[in-house]
Amino acid sequence: MIRRALPHLCLVISVMILVFYGIDRVNHAMNFIGNPVFNTLLLVYALLVIALSVLAIVRDRRGS
């Protein structure tokens, strides 16, 4: 069961991280993320996890 839920959890968490990134870019006073290098790494990480999660969900649905 956790194997099927894990891609969905990764997808939800990645979207949350992207929302925090967007809020930080628009409203600097919130200062969710302060370092520009970390911002770039976080954006790349979130996009990769979203892609991997979508691929895993598609593969899982085709296997069932």
CHARMM-style PDB file with segment names, atoms N, HN, CA, C and O in Angstrom:
ATOM      1  N   MET     1       0.822  -1.196   0.000  1.00  0.00      PROA
ATOM      2  CA  MET     1       0.000   0.000   0.000  1.00  0.00      PROA
ATOM      3  C   MET     1       0.863   1.255   0.000  1.00  0.00      PROA
ATOM      4  O   MET     1       0.569   2.211  -0.718  1.00  0.00      PROA
ATOM      5  N   ILE     2       1.923   1.259   0.799  1.00  0.00      PROA
ATOM      6  HN  ILE     2       2.162   0.483   1.382  1.00  0.00      PROA
ATOM      7  CA  ILE     2       2.786   2.445   0.846  1.00  0.00      PROA
ATOM      8  C   ILE     2       3.471   2.660  -0.500  1.00  0.00      PROA
ATOM      9  O   ILE     2       3.776   3.793  -0.871  1.00  0.00      PROA
ATOM     10  N   ARG     3       3.712   1.575  -1.229  1.00  0.00      PROA
ATOM     11  HN  ARG     3       3.463   0.655  -0.928  1.00  0.00      PROA
ATOM     12  CA  ARG     3       4.350   1.694  -2.543  1.00  0.00      PROA
ATOM     13  C   ARG     3       3.458   2.459  -3.520  1.00  0.00      PROA
ATOM     14  O   ARG     3       3.953   3.208  -4.362  1.00  0.00      PROA
ATOM     15  N   ARG     4       2.155   2.271  -3.407  1.00  0.00      PROA
ATOM     16  HN  ARG     4       1.752   1.663  -2.723  1.00  0.00      PROA
ATOM     17  CA  ARG     4       1.226   2.994  -4.283  1.00  0.00      PROA
ATOM     18  C   ARG     4       0.979   4.418  -3.796  1.00  0.00      PROA
ATOM     19  O   ARG     4       0.687   5.300  -4.604  1.00  0.00      PROA
ATOM     20  N   ALA     5       1.090   4.656  -2.505  1.00  0.00      PROA
ATOM     21  HN  ALA     5       1.327   3.939  -1.849  1.00  0.00      PROA
ATOM     22  CA  ALA     5       0.820   5.985  -1.950  1.00  0.00      PROA
ATOM     23  C   ALA     5       2.033   6.905  -2.051  1.00  0.00      PROA
ATOM     24  O   ALA     5       1.880   8.126  -2.093  1.00  0.00      PROA
ATOM     25  N   LEU     6       3.229   6.337  -2.089  1.00  0.00      PROA
ATOM     26  HN  LEU     6       3.354   5.346  -2.054  1.00  0.00      PROA
ATOM     27  CA  LEU     6       4.439   7.157  -2.071  1.00  0.00      PROA
ATOM     28  C   LEU     6       4.541   8.137  -3.241  1.00  0.00      PROA
ATOM     29  O   LEU     6       4.877   9.299  -3.012  1.00  0.00      PROA
ATOM     30  N   PRO     7       4.268   7.727  -4.483  1.00  0.00      PROA
ATOM     31  CA  PRO     7       4.328   8.727  -5.568  1.00  0.00      PROA
ATOM     32  C   PRO     7       3.325   9.872  -5.389  1.00  0.00      PROA
ATOM     33  O   PRO     7       3.620  11.019  -5.726  1.00  0.00      PROA
ATOM     34  N   HSD     8       2.146   9.557  -4.859  1.00  0.00      PROA
ATOM     35  HN  HSD     8       1.907   8.626  -4.585  1.00  0.00      PROA
ATOM     36  CA  HSD     8       1.152  10.601  -4.631  1.00  0.00      PROA
ATOM     37  C   HSD     8       1.621  11.569  -3.545  1.00  0.00      PROA
ATOM     38  O   HSD     8       1.444  12.782  -3.662  1.00  0.00      PROA
ATOM     39  N   LEU     9       2.216  11.025  -2.501  1.00  0.00      PROA
ATOM     40  HN  LEU     9       2.360  10.040  -2.406  1.00  0.00      PROA
ATOM     41  CA  LEU     9       2.744  11.881  -1.434  1.00  0.00      PROA
ATOM     42  C   LEU     9       3.869  12.772  -1.954  1.00  0.00      PROA
ATOM     43  O   LEU     9       3.928  13.955  -1.620  1.00  0.00      PROA
ATOM     44  N   CYS    10       4.756  12.212  -2.765  1.00  0.00      PROA
ATOM     45  HN  CYS    10       4.708  11.251  -3.036  1.00  0.00      PROA
ATOM     46  CA  CYS    10       5.842  13.001  -3.345  1.00  0.00      PROA
ATOM     47  C   CYS    10       5.298  14.116  -4.223  1.00  0.00      PROA
ATOM     48  O   CYS    10       5.808  15.236  -4.207  1.00  0.00      PROA
ATOM     49  N   LEU    11       4.269  13.808  -4.982  1.00  0.00      PROA
ATOM     50  HN  LEU    11       3.855  12.898  -4.995  1.00  0.00      PROA
ATOM     51  CA  LEU    11       3.668  14.813  -5.852  1.00  0.00      PROA
ATOM     52  C   LEU    11       3.054  15.950  -5.038  1.00  0.00      PROA
ATOM     53  O   LEU    11       3.247  17.119  -5.372  1.00  0.00      PROA
ATOM     54  N   VAL    12       2.332  15.630  -3.993  1.00  0.00      PROA
ATOM     55  HN  VAL    12       2.176  14.681  -3.721  1.00  0.00      PROA
ATOM     56  CA  VAL    12       1.707  16.657  -3.150  1.00  0.00      PROA
ATOM     57  C   VAL    12       2.767  17.516  -2.463  1.00  0.00      PROA
ATOM     58  O   VAL    12       2.649  18.740  -2.423  1.00  0.00      PROA
ATOM     59  N   ILE    13       3.791  16.879  -1.929  1.00  0.00      PROA
ATOM     60  HN  ILE    13       3.887  15.884  -1.962  1.00  0.00      PROA
ATOM     61  CA  ILE    13       4.847  17.637  -1.251  1.00  0.00      PROA
ATOM     62  C   ILE    13       5.597  18.518  -2.240  1.00  0.00      PROA
ATOM     63  O   ILE    13       5.962  19.645  -1.905  1.00  0.00      PROA
ATOM     64  N   SER    14       5.828  18.031  -3.435  1.00  0.00      PROA
ATOM     65  HN  SER    14       5.531  17.116  -3.707  1.00  0.00      PROA
ATOM     66  CA  SER    14       6.513  18.834  -4.454  1.00  0.00      PROA
ATOM     67  C   SER    14       5.707  20.064  -4.830  1.00  0.00      PROA
ATOM     68  O   SER    14       6.266  21.147  -4.999  1.00  0.00      PROA
ATOM     69  N   VAL    15       4.397  19.903  -4.963  1.00  0.00      PROA
ATOM     70  HN  VAL    15       3.943  19.023  -4.826  1.00  0.00      PROA
ATOM     71  CA  VAL    15       3.554  21.062  -5.278  1.00  0.00      PROA
ATOM     72  C   VAL    15       3.595  22.068  -4.125  1.00  0.00      PROA
ATOM     73  O   VAL    15       3.620  23.278  -4.353  1.00  0.00      PROA
ATOM     74  N   MET    16       3.602  21.570  -2.905  1.00  0.00      PROA
ATOM     75  HN  MET    16       3.582  20.588  -2.721  1.00  0.00      PROA
ATOM     76  CA  MET    16       3.712  22.476  -1.753  1.00  0.00      PROA
ATOM     77  C   MET    16       5.023  23.259  -1.799  1.00  0.00      PROA
ATOM     78  O   MET    16       5.042  24.462  -1.543  1.00  0.00      PROA
ATOM     79  N   ILE    17       6.115  22.571  -2.128  1.00  0.00      PROA
ATOM     80  HN  ILE    17       6.099  21.593  -2.336  1.00  0.00      PROA
ATOM     81  CA  ILE    17       7.412  23.238  -2.199  1.00  0.00      PROA
ATOM     82  C   ILE    17       7.394  24.297  -3.297  1.00  0.00      PROA
ATOM     83  O   ILE    17       7.931  25.389  -3.110  1.00  0.00      PROA
ATOM     84  N   LEU    18       6.785  23.987  -4.435  1.00  0.00      PROA
ATOM     85  HN  LEU    18       6.349  23.100  -4.587  1.00  0.00      PROA
ATOM     86  CA  LEU    18       6.688  24.976  -5.512  1.00  0.00      PROA
ATOM     87  C   LEU    18       5.855  26.184  -5.101  1.00  0.00      PROA
ATOM     88  O   LEU    18       6.173  27.312  -5.478  1.00  0.00      PROA
ATOM     89  N   VAL    19       4.805  25.963  -4.343  1.00  0.00      PROA
ATOM     90  HN  VAL    19       4.546  25.047  -4.037  1.00  0.00      PROA
ATOM     91  CA  VAL    19       3.989  27.081  -3.850  1.00  0.00      PROA
ATOM     92  C   VAL    19       4.812  27.951  -2.902  1.00  0.00      PROA
ATOM     93  O   VAL    19       4.774  29.178  -2.995  1.00  0.00      PROA
ATOM     94  N   PHE    20       5.552  27.325  -1.996  1.00  0.00      PROA
ATOM     95  HN  PHE    20       5.583  26.328  -1.921  1.00  0.00      PROA
ATOM     96  CA  PHE    20       6.416  28.089  -1.089  1.00  0.00      PROA
ATOM     97  C   PHE    20       7.465  28.863  -1.877  1.00  0.00      PROA
ATOM     98  O   PHE    20       7.778  30.004  -1.537  1.00  0.00      PROA
ATOM     99  N   TYR    21       8.006  28.256  -2.921  1.00  0.00      PROA
ATOM    100  HN  TYR    21       7.752  27.329  -3.197  1.00  0.00      PROA
ATOM    101  CA  TYR    21       8.984  28.935  -3.771  1.00  0.00      PROA
ATOM    102  C   TYR    21       8.347  30.153  -4.442  1.00  0.00      PROA
ATOM    103  O   TYR    21       8.946  31.228  -4.477  1.00  0.00      PROA
ATOM    104  N   GLY    22       7.137  29.985  -4.973  1.00  0.00      PROA
ATOM    105  HN  GLY    22       6.650  29.112  -4.944  1.00  0.00      PROA
ATOM    106  CA  GLY    22       6.454  31.099  -5.613  1.00  0.00      PROA
ATOM    107  C   GLY    22       6.133  32.219  -4.647  1.00  0.00      PROA
ATOM    108  O   GLY    22       6.294  33.394  -4.980  1.00  0.00      PROA
ATOM    109  N   ILE    23       5.684  31.870  -3.457  1.00  0.00      PROA
ATOM    110  HN  ILE    23       5.554  30.917  -3.186  1.00  0.00      PROA
ATOM    111  CA  ILE    23       5.397  32.891  -2.440  1.00  0.00      PROA
ATOM    112  C   ILE    23       6.661  33.640  -2.063  1.00  0.00      PROA
ATOM    113  O   ILE    23       6.641  34.859  -1.890  1.00  0.00      PROA
ATOM    114  N   ASP    24       7.761  32.910  -1.937  1.00  0.00      PROA
ATOM    115  HN  ASP    24       7.777  31.920  -2.078  1.00  0.00      PROA
ATOM    116  CA  ASP    24       9.029  33.542  -1.588  1.00  0.00      PROA
ATOM    117  C   ASP    24       9.499  34.489  -2.683  1.00  0.00      PROA
ATOM    118  O   ASP    24      10.097  35.524  -2.391  1.00  0.00      PROA
ATOM    119  N   ARG    25       9.233  34.142  -3.952  1.00  0.00      PROA
ATOM    120  HN  ARG    25       8.747  33.301  -4.189  1.00  0.00      PROA
ATOM    121  CA  ARG    25       9.642  35.010  -5.060  1.00  0.00      PROA
ATOM    122  C   ARG    25       8.785  36.278  -5.115  1.00  0.00      PROA
ATOM    123  O   ARG    25       9.288  37.340  -5.484  1.00  0.00      PROA
ATOM    124  N   VAL    26       7.507  36.186  -4.756  1.00  0.00      PROA
ATOM    125  HN  VAL    26       7.099  35.324  -4.456  1.00  0.00      PROA
ATOM    126  CA  VAL    26       6.604  37.333  -4.838  1.00  0.00      PROA
ATOM    127  C   VAL    26       6.726  38.216  -3.601  1.00  0.00      PROA
ATOM    128  O   VAL    26       6.801  39.440  -3.717  1.00  0.00      PROA
ATOM    129  N   ASN    27       6.747  37.609  -2.432  1.00  0.00      PROA
ATOM    130  HN  ASN    27       6.686  36.616  -2.338  1.00  0.00      PROA
ATOM    131  CA  ASN    27       6.777  38.359  -1.179  1.00  0.00      PROA
ATOM    132  C   ASN    27       8.053  38.012  -0.422  1.00  0.00      PROA
ATOM    133  O   ASN    27       8.109  37.016   0.299  1.00  0.00      PROA
ATOM    134  N   HSD    28       9.063  38.835  -0.593  1.00  0.00      PROA
ATOM    135  HN  HSD    28       9.017  39.644  -1.179  1.00  0.00      PROA
ATOM    136  CA  HSD    28      10.365  38.554   0.014  1.00  0.00      PROA
ATOM    137  C   HSD    28      10.348  38.691   1.541  1.00  0.00      PROA
ATOM    138  O   HSD    28      11.220  38.154   2.224  1.00  0.00      PROA
ATOM    139  N   ALA    29       9.370  39.400   2.067  1.00  0.00      PROA
ATOM    140  HN  ALA    29       8.662  39.837   1.512  1.00  0.00      PROA
ATOM    141  CA  ALA    29       9.287  39.574   3.519  1.00  0.00      PROA
ATOM    142  C   ALA    29       8.965  38.248   4.216  1.00  0.00      PROA
ATOM    143  O   ALA    29       9.318  38.061   5.380  1.00  0.00      PROA
ATOM    144  N   MET    30       8.299  37.330   3.514  1.00  0.00      PROA
ATOM    145  HN  MET    30       8.013  37.481   2.568  1.00  0.00      PROA
ATOM    146  CA  MET    30       7.986  36.031   4.112  1.00  0.00      PROA
ATOM    147  C   MET    30       9.263  35.236   4.339  1.00  0.00      PROA
ATOM    148  O   MET    30       9.381  34.517   5.332  1.00  0.00      PROA
ATOM    149  N   ASN    31      10.218  35.360   3.426  1.00  0.00      PROA
ATOM    150  HN  ASN    31      10.123  35.944   2.620  1.00  0.00      PROA
ATOM    151  CA  ASN    31      11.543  34.763   3.535  1.00  0.00      PROA
ATOM    152  C   ASN    31      11.490  33.270   3.888  1.00  0.00      PROA
ATOM    153  O   ASN    31      12.149  32.820   4.825  1.00  0.00      PROA
ATOM    154  N   PHE    32      10.690  32.511   3.119  1.00  0.00      PROA
ATOM    155  HN  PHE    32      10.155  32.878   2.358  1.00  0.00      PROA
ATOM    156  CA  PHE    32      10.663  31.070   3.311  1.00  0.00      PROA
ATOM    157  C   PHE    32      12.035  30.481   3.026  1.00  0.00      PROA
ATOM    158  O   PHE    32      12.526  29.622   3.758  1.00  0.00      PROA
ATOM    159  N   ILE    33      12.631  30.952   1.967  1.00  0.00      PROA
ATOM    160  HN  ILE    33      12.231  31.651   1.372  1.00  0.00      PROA
ATOM    161  CA  ILE    33      13.907  30.436   1.519  1.00  0.00      PROA
ATOM    162  C   ILE    33      14.790  31.647   1.246  1.00  0.00      PROA
ATOM    163  O   ILE    33      14.433  32.515   0.450  1.00  0.00      PROA
ATOM    164  N   GLY    34      15.934  31.703   1.901  1.00  0.00      PROA
ATOM    165  HN  GLY    34      16.224  30.998   2.548  1.00  0.00      PROA
ATOM    166  CA  GLY    34      16.735  32.914   1.804  1.00  0.00      PROA
ATOM    167  C   GLY    34      17.874  32.885   0.809  1.00  0.00      PROA
ATOM    168  O   GLY    34      18.288  33.947   0.346  1.00  0.00      PROA
ATOM    169  N   ASN    35      18.399  31.732   0.455  1.00  0.00      PROA
ATOM    170  HN  ASN    35      18.062  30.869   0.831  1.00  0.00      PROA
ATOM    171  CA  ASN    35      19.594  31.643  -0.362  1.00  0.00      PROA
ATOM    172  C   ASN    35      19.231  31.400  -1.825  1.00  0.00      PROA
ATOM    173  O   ASN    35      18.465  30.479  -2.107  1.00  0.00      PROA
ATOM    174  N   PRO    36      19.752  32.189  -2.768  1.00  0.00      PROA
ATOM    175  CA  PRO    36      19.417  32.002  -4.181  1.00  0.00      PROA
ATOM    176  C   PRO    36      19.858  30.642  -4.737  1.00  0.00      PROA
ATOM    177  O   PRO    36      19.169  30.066  -5.579  1.00  0.00      PROA
ATOM    178  N   VAL    37      20.974  30.141  -4.282  1.00  0.00      PROA
ATOM    179  HN  VAL    37      21.534  30.609  -3.598  1.00  0.00      PROA
ATOM    180  CA  VAL    37      21.427  28.823  -4.739  1.00  0.00      PROA
ATOM    181  C   VAL    37      20.451  27.749  -4.269  1.00  0.00      PROA
ATOM    182  O   VAL    37      20.106  26.842  -5.027  1.00  0.00      PROA
ATOM    183  N   PHE    38      20.018  27.851  -3.041  1.00  0.00      PROA
ATOM    184  HN  PHE    38      20.299  28.588  -2.426  1.00  0.00      PROA
ATOM    185  CA  PHE    38      19.049  26.895  -2.507  1.00  0.00      PROA
ATOM    186  C   PHE    38      17.723  26.993  -3.254  1.00  0.00      PROA
ATOM    187  O   PHE    38      17.072  25.976  -3.495  1.00  0.00      PROA
ATOM    188  N   ASN    39      17.322  28.197  -3.621  1.00  0.00      PROA
ATOM    189  HN  ASN    39      17.851  29.023  -3.426  1.00  0.00      PROA
ATOM    190  CA  ASN    39      16.093  28.376  -4.401  1.00  0.00      PROA
ATOM    191  C   ASN    39      16.167  27.615  -5.718  1.00  0.00      PROA
ATOM    192  O   ASN    39      15.215  26.932  -6.097  1.00  0.00      PROA
ATOM    193  N   THR    40      17.286  27.729  -6.411  1.00  0.00      PROA
ATOM    194  HN  THR    40      18.059  28.283  -6.103  1.00  0.00      PROA
ATOM    195  CA  THR    40      17.448  27.046  -7.693  1.00  0.00      PROA
ATOM    196  C   THR    40      17.453  25.534  -7.508  1.00  0.00      PROA
ATOM    197  O   THR    40      16.786  24.813  -8.251  1.00  0.00      PROA
ATOM    198  N   LEU    41      18.196  25.056  -6.531  1.00  0.00      PROA
ATOM    199  HN  LEU    41      18.738  25.642  -5.928  1.00  0.00      PROA
ATOM    200  CA  LEU    41      18.242  23.620  -6.271  1.00  0.00      PROA
ATOM    201  C   LEU    41      16.876  23.077  -5.869  1.00  0.00      PROA
ATOM    202  O   LEU    41      16.489  21.984  -6.285  1.00  0.00      PROA
ATOM    203  N   LEU    42      16.165  23.823  -5.080  1.00  0.00      PROA
ATOM    204  HN  LEU    42      16.479  24.710  -4.742  1.00  0.00      PROA
ATOM    205  CA  LEU    42      14.832  23.398  -4.648  1.00  0.00      PROA
ATOM    206  C   LEU    42      13.857  23.333  -5.821  1.00  0.00      PROA
ATOM    207  O   LEU    42      13.045  22.412  -5.906  1.00  0.00      PROA
ATOM    208  N   LEU    43      13.937  24.308  -6.721  1.00  0.00      PROA
ATOM    209  HN  LEU    43      14.596  25.057  -6.651  1.00  0.00      PROA
ATOM    210  CA  LEU    43      13.075  24.311  -7.896  1.00  0.00      PROA
ATOM    211  C   LEU    43      13.369  23.099  -8.786  1.00  0.00      PROA
ATOM    212  O   LEU    43      12.447  22.419  -9.235  1.00  0.00      PROA
ATOM    213  N   VAL    44      14.631  22.835  -9.035  1.00  0.00      PROA
ATOM    214  HN  VAL    44      15.381  23.387  -8.670  1.00  0.00      PROA
ATOM    215  CA  VAL    44      15.006  21.682  -9.855  1.00  0.00      PROA
ATOM    216  C   VAL    44      14.552  20.386  -9.195  1.00  0.00      PROA
ATOM    217  O   VAL    44      14.010  19.504  -9.861  1.00  0.00      PROA
ATOM    218  N   TYR    45      14.769  20.269  -7.893  1.00  0.00      PROA
ATOM    219  HN  TYR    45      15.209  20.985  -7.352  1.00  0.00      PROA
ATOM    220  CA  TYR    45      14.361  19.070  -7.158  1.00  0.00      PROA
ATOM    221  C   TYR    45      12.846  18.847  -7.251  1.00  0.00      PROA
ATOM    222  O   TYR    45      12.386  17.736  -7.513  1.00  0.00      PROA
ATOM    223  N   ALA    46      12.102  19.893  -7.039  1.00  0.00      PROA
ATOM    224  HN  ALA    46      12.475  20.796  -6.827  1.00  0.00      PROA
ATOM    225  CA  ALA    46      10.644  19.760  -7.059  1.00  0.00      PROA
ATOM    226  C   ALA    46      10.143  19.356  -8.437  1.00  0.00      PROA
ATOM    227  O   ALA    46       9.249  18.516  -8.540  1.00  0.00      PROA
ATOM    228  N   LEU    47      10.698  19.932  -9.494  1.00  0.00      PROA
ATOM    229  HN  LEU    47      11.425  20.613  -9.410  1.00  0.00      PROA
ATOM    230  CA  LEU    47      10.276  19.573 -10.848  1.00  0.00      PROA
ATOM    231  C   LEU    47      10.636  18.123 -11.177  1.00  0.00      PROA
ATOM    232  O   LEU    47       9.858  17.420 -11.821  1.00  0.00      PROA
ATOM    233  N   LEU    48      11.811  17.678 -10.735  1.00  0.00      PROA
ATOM    234  HN  LEU    48      12.443  18.249 -10.211  1.00  0.00      PROA
ATOM    235  CA  LEU    48      12.211  16.289 -10.966  1.00  0.00      PROA
ATOM    236  C   LEU    48      11.321  15.316 -10.215  1.00  0.00      PROA
ATOM    237  O   LEU    48      10.932  14.283 -10.761  1.00  0.00      PROA
ATOM    238  N   VAL    49      10.995  15.629  -8.977  1.00  0.00      PROA
ATOM    239  HN  VAL    49      11.311  16.468  -8.534  1.00  0.00      PROA
ATOM    240  CA  VAL    49      10.141  14.738  -8.192  1.00  0.00      PROA
ATOM    241  C   VAL    49       8.736  14.678  -8.791  1.00  0.00      PROA
ATOM    242  O   VAL    49       8.117  13.614  -8.797  1.00  0.00      PROA
ATOM    243  N   ILE    50       8.228  15.801  -9.292  1.00  0.00      PROA
ATOM    244  HN  ILE    50       8.731  16.665  -9.287  1.00  0.00      PROA
ATOM    245  CA  ILE    50       6.919  15.794  -9.938  1.00  0.00      PROA
ATOM    246  C   ILE    50       6.953  14.884 -11.166  1.00  0.00      PROA
ATOM    247  O   ILE    50       6.048  14.074 -11.366  1.00  0.00      PROA
ATOM    248  N   ALA    51       7.988  15.016 -11.978  1.00  0.00      PROA
ATOM    249  HN  ALA    51       8.723  15.675 -11.816  1.00  0.00      PROA
ATOM    250  CA  ALA    51       8.090  14.184 -13.184  1.00  0.00      PROA
ATOM    251  C   ALA    51       8.193  12.709 -12.819  1.00  0.00      PROA
ATOM    252  O   ALA    51       7.511  11.875 -13.415  1.00  0.00      PROA
ATOM    253  N   LEU    52       9.033  12.380 -11.855  1.00  0.00      PROA
ATOM    254  HN  LEU    52       9.588  13.057 -11.371  1.00  0.00      PROA
ATOM    255  CA  LEU    52       9.190  10.988 -11.447  1.00  0.00      PROA
ATOM    256  C   LEU    52       7.915  10.431 -10.829  1.00  0.00      PROA
ATOM    257  O   LEU    52       7.582   9.265 -11.041  1.00  0.00      PROA
ATOM    258  N   SER    53       7.217  11.234 -10.084  1.00  0.00      PROA
ATOM    259  HN  SER    53       7.488  12.181  -9.912  1.00  0.00      PROA
ATOM    260  CA  SER    53       5.974  10.780  -9.472  1.00  0.00      PROA
ATOM    261  C   SER    53       4.906  10.518 -10.523  1.00  0.00      PROA
ATOM    262  O   SER    53       4.191   9.519 -10.446  1.00  0.00      PROA
ATOM    263  N   VAL    54       4.794  11.398 -11.494  1.00  0.00      PROA
ATOM    264  HN  VAL    54       5.375  12.209 -11.557  1.00  0.00      PROA
ATOM    265  CA  VAL    54       3.807  11.196 -12.555  1.00  0.00      PROA
ATOM    266  C   VAL    54       4.139   9.925 -13.339  1.00  0.00      PROA
ATOM    267  O   VAL    54       3.243   9.144 -13.658  1.00  0.00      PROA
ATOM    268  N   LEU    55       5.408   9.715 -13.648  1.00  0.00      PROA
ATOM    269  HN  LEU    55       6.136  10.349 -13.388  1.00  0.00      PROA
ATOM    270  CA  LEU    55       5.804   8.504 -14.361  1.00  0.00      PROA
ATOM    271  C   LEU    55       5.516   7.249 -13.544  1.00  0.00      PROA
ATOM    272  O   LEU    55       5.052   6.248 -14.090  1.00  0.00      PROA
ATOM    273  N   ALA    56       5.782   7.293 -12.261  1.00  0.00      PROA
ATOM    274  HN  ALA    56       6.159   8.106 -11.817  1.00  0.00      PROA
ATOM    275  CA  ALA    56       5.516   6.136 -11.404  1.00  0.00      PROA
ATOM    276  C   ALA    56       4.016   5.858 -11.287  1.00  0.00      PROA
ATOM    277  O   ALA    56       3.601   4.700 -11.260  1.00  0.00      PROA
ATOM    278  N   ILE    57       3.207   6.909 -11.219  1.00  0.00      PROA
ATOM    279  HN  ILE    57       3.544   7.850 -11.242  1.00  0.00      PROA
ATOM    280  CA  ILE    57       1.751   6.731 -11.139  1.00  0.00      PROA
ATOM    281  C   ILE    57       1.232   6.111 -12.435  1.00  0.00      PROA
ATOM    282  O   ILE    57       0.405   5.199 -12.393  1.00  0.00      PROA
ATOM    283  N   VAL    58       1.705   6.591 -13.580  1.00  0.00      PROA
ATOM    284  HN  VAL    58       2.376   7.331 -13.614  1.00  0.00      PROA
ATOM    285  CA  VAL    58       1.278   6.036 -14.864  1.00  0.00      PROA
ATOM    286  C   VAL    58       1.688   4.572 -14.964  1.00  0.00      PROA
ATOM    287  O   VAL    58       0.887   3.728 -15.367  1.00  0.00      PROA
ATOM    288  N   ARG    59       2.929   4.267 -14.598  1.00  0.00      PROA
ATOM    289  HN  ARG    59       3.579   4.953 -14.270  1.00  0.00      PROA
ATOM    290  CA  ARG    59       3.421   2.898 -14.662  1.00  0.00      PROA
ATOM    291  C   ARG    59       2.630   1.996 -13.731  1.00  0.00      PROA
ATOM    292  O   ARG    59       2.325   0.857 -14.086  1.00  0.00      PROA
ATOM    293  N   ASP    60       2.296   2.483 -12.558  1.00  0.00      PROA
ATOM    294  HN  ASP    60       2.543   3.408 -12.270  1.00  0.00      PROA
ATOM    295  CA  ASP    60       1.537   1.693 -11.590  1.00  0.00      PROA
ATOM    296  C   ASP    60       0.117   1.414 -12.084  1.00  0.00      PROA
ATOM    297  O   ASP    60      -0.397   0.311 -11.900  1.00  0.00      PROA
ATOM    298  N   ARG    61      -0.510   2.394 -12.703  1.00  0.00      PROA
ATOM    299  HN  ARG    61      -0.093   3.290 -12.853  1.00  0.00      PROA
ATOM    300  CA  ARG    61      -1.877   2.209 -13.202  1.00  0.00      PROA
ATOM    301  C   ARG    61      -1.916   1.256 -14.397  1.00  0.00      PROA
ATOM    302  O   ARG    61      -2.888   0.519 -14.566  1.00  0.00      PROA
ATOM    303  N   ARG    62      -0.887   1.264 -15.213  1.00  0.00      PROA
ATOM    304  HN  ARG    62      -0.098   1.863 -15.075  1.00  0.00      PROA
ATOM    305  CA  ARG    62      -0.830   0.344 -16.346  1.00  0.00      PROA
ATOM    306  C   ARG    62      -0.566  -1.078 -15.886  1.00  0.00      PROA
ATOM    307  O   ARG    62      -1.010  -2.030 -16.528  1.00  0.00      PROA
ATOM    308  N   GLY    63       0.153  -1.234 -14.777  1.00  0.00      PROA
ATOM    309  HN  GLY    63       0.513  -0.460 -14.256  1.00  0.00      PROA
ATOM    310  CA  GLY    63       0.468  -2.562 -14.258  1.00  0.00      PROA
ATOM    311  C   GLY    63      -0.694  -3.219 -13.569  1.00  0.00      PROA
ATOM    312  O   GLY    63      -0.706  -4.441 -13.422  1.00  0.00      PROA
ATOM    313  N   SER    64      -1.686  -2.441 -13.134  1.00  0.00      PROA
ATOM    314  HN  SER    64      -1.676  -1.448 -13.253  1.00  0.00      PROA
ATOM    315  CA  SER    64      -2.833  -3.016 -12.400  1.00  0.00      PROA
ATOM    316  C   SER    64      -3.868  -3.594 -13.319  1.00  0.00      PROA
ATOM    317  OT1 SER    64      -4.885  -4.111 -12.856  1.00  0.00      PROA
TER     318      SER     64
END
